[in-house]
Amino acid sequence: MHRYSWSQALPKLDQPEIEGWVSGEIAPLIDTVGGHPLLIAKSLGTNAAAIAADRCLPAVWLTPLLTLPWVADALDRATAPFLLVGGTADKLWDGDIARRLSPHVLEVDGADHGMYVPGPLTESIAVLSRVVVAVDEFLDAIGWPSWTPCGSASGSGMVMEELPSAGCLPAAPSPSTSQPPGWPSPATTAP
């Protein structure tokens, strides 16, 4: 696991140059990790969707900036599976676009860009629990960490393994993963 924080001042967030800036920040890290790592990013970091698409990397995109055309276009080009997580009260989220782009979507009714929902704090904590379950189910669905791109004869999918870059496996359907009683399925729109 590698955590990364931005090293330079940000350009304007609503301009296409931000995608190149994020790519310039993230690409060297991915190069040092090698293989086909799973990308996990939130908000601004979802501008790395172009790198994920170009390098056939599976991803978890938390509160992706779906209203920025270059982010949605990069996600549309992606051939590796990805999970999209957002809330209906987030002005940067578009549930229709999310469902068009991926079969792996967790949309939380009333959640804002921080995935907070109105009401007691325990309600927002419950949302975070649902996000964890959705990520777990997504990783099971794609066979992580053994997920490998097409053209790879074998491979563990572990972060440090070198794998060819040709083509990607589509997301495979998987049986339902068990979850705590009474929890709604995280792969569907939540009330």
N, C-alpha and C positions, 0 to 999 in steps of 0.2 A: 504494500500500500504506500502510495506517495501522496502527500498533501502539498498543495502549491498555493502560494499567495502571489498576487500581482507584484511585479518588481519595478514597474514604471508608472508614471502618471497616465491616467485614462484620457483618451480622446472623447469627443462627444458620443454619448451612448446611443443616440438615435440616428447616427450616420453610418453608412456602409463601411467606412474606414475602421470601425470598431472590430469588424470580423477579422481583418488583417492583423490588427493589433493583438487580438486574443490568440490568433494562430501563431504569431511571432513569439508570444509568451509560452504557449503550450507545446508547440512542435519540438523544441529542444528537449523538454522533459520526456515526451513520448519517445524520442530518439534514444535517450539514455536508458529508458526502461526496456525498450526492445519488445519484440513479439507483438502480440495483439491484445493489449490491455483493455480492460473494461473502463470506459470513461464515465465518471460521475461528476456532474456539474449543476450549478444552480444559477438561474438568472443570467447575469452577464456572461458567465462561463459557457452558456449554451451557444454562444457565438463560435464555439469550437465544433459545432455540428458539421461544418465544412471539412474539418480535419477527419472527423469520424467517418464521413461519407467517402472522402478520398482514400482513406487508409483501411476501410472496411472494418471499423472498430465498433463493437457493441457498446451501448451507452444507456445510462439512466440520466434523464434530463429533468431536473426539479425546477418547477416554475419557469419553463422555457419561454423565451421572448417570441412567442408565435406571431405577434403582430408586426414583427420586423421581417420584411419580405425575404431578406437574405438568409435568415435563420430557417424560416419555413421552406425555402427553396433547397437549402442544404439537407434538411431532414427528408425532403421529398426525393432527393438523389440517393439517400442512404440505402445500402443493400444489406447491411448488418442489422440485426434486431435492436430496437431501443424502446425503453419505457418512458412515457411522458406523464408527469405528475403536476397537476395544477388545480386551481380553485375557481369557482364561478364568480367570485368577487374580485378577481385579479384582472385589471384592465389590460394586462399584457398576455393573457390566456385566451384562447379561442377553442372551445371544446369541439366544435365542428371540424376545425382544421386538425386538431389532435387526433380525432377518431378517423379522419381520412388518411393521416400519415402513418398510423401504427395501430395494430390490434392490441397493443399493450398500453392501456391508458388508465390512470386513476384520476378522476375528476371529483373534487369534493365540493359539494354545495355550500356556498357561503364563505369558503376559504379565500383569504386575500393572498397577496404576493408572498407573504411570510408564512402562509399556510395556517394563519390564525383564523378562528371562526368566532362569531359573536357569542357572548355568554361567559360562563365561568372558564377559567384557565384550563380546568380538567377536560373541557371539550376540545381545546386545541391540542392538548397532550394526547387525547384519543386519536386525533387526526394524524399526529406523528406516528403513533403505533400502527395505524393503517398504512402509512407510507412504508414503514419497515416491512410489513407483511407483503405489500405489493412488490417491493424490491426483491424479497425472498422468492415470491412466486415467479417473478420474471426470470430471475437467475436459474431457478429450477426449469422453467419452460425452455430456456435456451441451452440448458446443460452446462452452465457455468460451474466450475472453472474449466471444464473439458471442451467448451465450445471452440471450434476451429473453423477457419474459413474454408470454402470449397478449394479443392486442389491440394489440400494438405492430407497426406497419407495417414499421418498420425500426429499426435501432439496432445499435451495435457492442457494447453490453453493457459498455462501458468504465465505470469507476467514476464519472466525472464527468458522464455523459450522463443527462439527465432522461428517464425512461420512464414510461408510464402504469402504474398499479397493478392493472389489471383482469386477474384470472386468471393462470394460470401454465401453461407448457408442461410436459407430463410428461417425465420423463427418457427420452431416446431411446436405444435400444440402439445400440451401436457395435461395429465390428469390433475384434478383439483388438489391443491396442497391443503393439509389440515390447518385450521386456524382456531383461535379461541372460540368457544360457543357464543353464538349471538352476534358475531362480527360479520358485517356484510362482505361479500366478495370484493376485494380491492381492484379487480380488473374491470369493474363496471362503474357507472355513474352512481355516486352516493347521494342519498337524500340529504 
